[in-house]
Amino acid sequence: MTGCGVLTAELESVVQIITKKLFSDLQKGLSCPDRVRPLGQSAARNKEIQRPMKAWTSGNVAGTGTFRCTECDYPVSLDAVDELPTCPSCGGTEFVRASLFTTAQTSIVDPTPETDDRAWINEVRDGLTDPGQYLAFRTDDNDVVAYALQREWTRIGRSLAADIRFDDPTVSRRHALIVRQPDGLRVLDDRSLNGVFVNGERVEWSALADADEVVIGRHRLYFLDLPAISGVRYRHVAETGTA
């Protein structure tokens, strides 16, 4: 046998030894069920070792962000210096920070248009003497406000810079804008957490008509449009006491 033939035979022998070794290890792995973990068990194991999210209680300053009640999943939006409130939905006192990767949002407002107790709106309308557009709403103290929409942009939110401000965790810092255009006024959702509803329907951008109900967080505002001819009539009633 030549030297080349000897070398070839030795290489074949080495390959056979390695192949047998690999095949033996493979058989051992297949015969040991502990080495193979079903997918469901792996997921369960990962869930077991996942650390729970830190919980915050009402009255604490948790920082900027959105937090959800651990009892009812009610979300509240906070600034850096805001204290966590008692849950406006269920009264719970424990919150966790909302996930940055959560896409679904739980609606925390009742967008159904209010049908009862609208007499106060008519009283506001009758009391307005100047023509124009207004947003009428009641505060938490049940005071009635009629805000004249005279600017090109009117900001609604929780920020101190808002024109109409609600100090309420259901209202985002920059919640909505009322925009004046040549064909009338429109409401724009300014990337709020809980959305803007007009007459019970969630909107991103919607024209406003007289008597429309706009829901911002848990607050209901009513759009009043008094044309010039109506303004004259209201002024006449206020001065003479007759229609």
SULKA-V84971 format. One record per residue. N is the residue number from 1. RES is the residue in one small letter. SS is DSSP state (H for helix, E for strand, L for the rest). OMEGA is omega in radians with two decimals (none if undefined). Layout:
N	RES	SS	OMEGA
N	RES	SS	OMEGA
//
This chain:
1	m	L	-3.13
2	t	L	3.12
3	g	H	3.14
4	c	H	-3.14
5	g	H	3.12
6	v	H	-3.13
7	l	H	3.12
8	t	H	3.14
9	a	H	3.14
10	e	H	3.12
11	l	H	3.10
12	e	H	3.13
13	s	H	3.13
14	v	H	3.13
15	v	H	3.12
16	q	H	3.14
17	i	H	-3.13
18	i	H	3.14
19	t	H	3.12
20	k	H	-3.13
21	k	H	3.14
22	l	H	-3.14
23	f	H	3.12
24	s	H	3.13
25	d	H	3.14
26	l	H	3.13
27	q	H	3.11
28	k	H	3.14
29	g	H	-3.13
30	l	H	-3.11
31	s	H	-3.14
32	c	L	-3.09
33	p	H	-3.12
34	d	H	-3.11
35	r	H	-3.12
36	v	L	-3.09
37	r	L	3.12
38	p	L	-3.09
39	l	H	-3.14
40	g	H	3.14
41	q	H	3.12
42	s	H	3.12
43	a	H	3.13
44	a	H	3.14
45	r	H	3.11
46	n	H	3.13
47	k	H	-3.13
48	e	H	-3.05
49	i	H	3.12
50	q	L	-3.09
51	r	L	3.12
52	p	L	3.13
53	m	L	3.14
54	k	L	-3.14
55	a	E	3.09
56	w	E	-3.12
57	t	E	-3.13
58	s	L	3.14
59	g	L	3.13
60	n	L	3.04
61	v	E	-3.04
62	a	L	-3.14
63	g	L	-3.13
64	t	L	3.08
65	g	E	3.14
66	t	E	-3.13
67	f	E	-3.12
68	r	E	3.11
69	c	E	-3.13
70	t	L	-3.13
71	e	L	-3.02
72	c	L	3.12
73	d	L	3.14
74	y	L	-3.11
75	p	E	3.02
76	v	E	-3.12
77	s	E	-3.03
78	l	E	2.95
79	d	L	-3.03
80	a	L	-3.04
81	v	L	-3.12
82	d	L	3.02
83	e	E	3.08
84	l	L	3.14
85	p	L	2.89
86	t	L	-3.07
87	c	L	-3.14
88	p	L	-3.09
89	s	L	-3.04
90	c	L	-3.12
91	g	L	3.14
92	g	L	-3.07
93	t	L	-3.10
94	e	E	-3.10
95	f	E	2.98
96	v	E	-3.14
97	r	E	3.14
98	a	L	-3.13
99	s	L	3.09
100	l	L	-3.08
101	f	L	3.10
102	t	L	-3.14
103	t	L	3.13
104	a	L	-3.14
105	q	L	3.11
106	t	L	3.12
107	s	L	-3.09
108	i	L	-3.13
109	v	L	3.06
110	d	L	-3.06
111	p	L	-3.13
112	t	L	-3.12
113	p	L	3.13
114	e	L	-3.10
115	t	L	-3.10
116	d	L	3.01
117	d	L	3.08
118	r	L	-3.13
119	a	H	-3.12
120	w	H	3.13
121	i	H	3.10
122	n	H	3.10
123	e	H	3.09
124	v	H	-3.13
125	r	H	-3.12
126	d	H	-3.10
127	g	H	3.14
128	l	L	-3.08
129	t	L	-3.11
130	d	L	3.07
131	p	L	3.14
132	g	E	3.13
133	q	E	-3.08
134	y	E	2.90
135	l	E	-3.13
136	a	E	3.12
137	f	E	3.09
138	r	E	3.12
139	t	L	3.10
140	d	L	3.09
141	d	L	3.12
142	n	L	3.01
143	d	L	-3.12
144	v	E	-3.14
145	v	E	3.01
146	a	E	-3.06
147	y	E	-3.13
148	a	E	3.14
149	l	L	-3.05
150	q	L	-3.08
151	r	L	3.10
152	e	L	3.12
153	w	E	3.03
154	t	E	-3.06
155	r	E	3.11
156	i	E	3.13
157	g	E	-3.11
158	r	L	-3.14
159	s	L	3.08
160	l	L	3.14
161	a	L	-3.11
162	a	L	3.07
163	d	L	3.01
164	i	E	-2.99
165	r	E	3.03
166	f	L	3.11
167	d	L	-2.96
168	d	L	-3.11
169	p	L	3.08
170	t	L	3.14
171	v	L	3.11
172	s	L	3.13
173	r	L	3.04
174	r	L	-2.97
175	h	L	-3.06
176	a	E	3.06
177	l	E	2.96
178	i	E	-3.01
179	v	E	3.10
180	r	E	3.11
181	q	E	-3.11
182	p	L	-3.11
183	d	L	3.11
184	g	E	-3.12
185	l	E	3.09
186	r	E	3.05
187	v	E	-3.10
188	l	E	3.03
189	d	E	-3.07
190	d	L	3.13
191	r	L	-3.12
192	s	L	3.10
193	l	L	-2.99
194	n	L	3.02
195	g	L	3.09
196	v	E	-3.13
197	f	E	3.05
198	v	E	-3.12
199	n	L	3.05
200	g	L	-3.11
201	e	E	3.13
202	r	E	-3.07
203	v	E	2.97
204	e	L	-3.03
205	w	E	-3.04
206	s	E	3.04
207	a	E	-3.13
208	l	L	3.07
209	a	L	-3.10
210	d	L	3.10
211	a	L	3.06
212	d	L	3.07
213	e	E	3.13
214	v	E	-3.13
215	v	E	3.11
216	i	E	-3.03
217	g	L	3.10
218	r	L	-3.10
219	h	E	-3.14
220	r	E	3.11
221	l	E	-3.09
222	y	E	-3.11
223	f	E	3.12
224	l	E	-3.13
225	d	E	-3.12
226	l	E	3.11
227	p	L	-3.04
228	a	H	-3.11
229	i	H	3.10
230	s	H	3.14
231	g	H	3.10
232	v	H	-3.12
233	r	H	-3.14
234	y	H	3.13
235	r	H	-3.14
236	h	H	3.14
237	v	H	-3.10
238	a	H	-3.08
239	e	H	-3.05
240	t	H	-3.09
241	g	L	3.10
242	t	L	-3.14
243	a	L	none
//
